[in-house]
Amino acid sequence: MFAANPLAKRALKLALLHLTLLALLGAGDEEARFTNLGHKLMCTCGCNQVLLECNHVGCPLSDRMRDELAANVTRGDSDDLVLQAFIQKYGPTVLIAPTTTGFNRIAWIIPYLALIFGLAGVALIVRGWRKRPLLLPEGAVAPVAGPDLDIFRELARKETEV
């Protein structure tokens, strides 16, 4: 049947190719999840490094934490469940970035507010400097302006004519 029909043979090859690709795409899923979750967690040994990148020699916690992460991913726990398990065991400082819920929102908002208030403060200071009158040093003569200036210009022109 397939030898006589080249179109059916091509369709079968295409179907096998698609099945192979789908199988291979799913194979790296656990590794991708492990890497993704490992970069959201911090090693709690005190080195303050990402869990998967902890290069602390003789680190007592990173290997155990990596094994726990691998076990959770292999078991099929969701990402949120894995992160919550680590928070329960090691505390909220195990997360690289604070969550965006509850009181932790302040950790996301404060830097932007500080920037806005800082820029507003700088603008107010510069505005105050520009409005401040110019103070002349003691003994200096105030600059001449208006009709007096024209008189002095005319006098300078007459005196410099050769």
Secondary structure, 3 states (H helix, E strand, C coil): CCCCCHHHHHHHHHHHHHHHHHHHHHHCHHHHHHHHHHCCEECCCCCCCEHHHCCCCCCCCHHHHHHHHHHHHHHCCCHHHHHHHHHHHHCHHHECCCCCCHHHHHHHHHHHHHHHHHHHHHHHHHHHHHHCCCCCCCCCCCCCCCHHHHHHHHHHHHHCCC
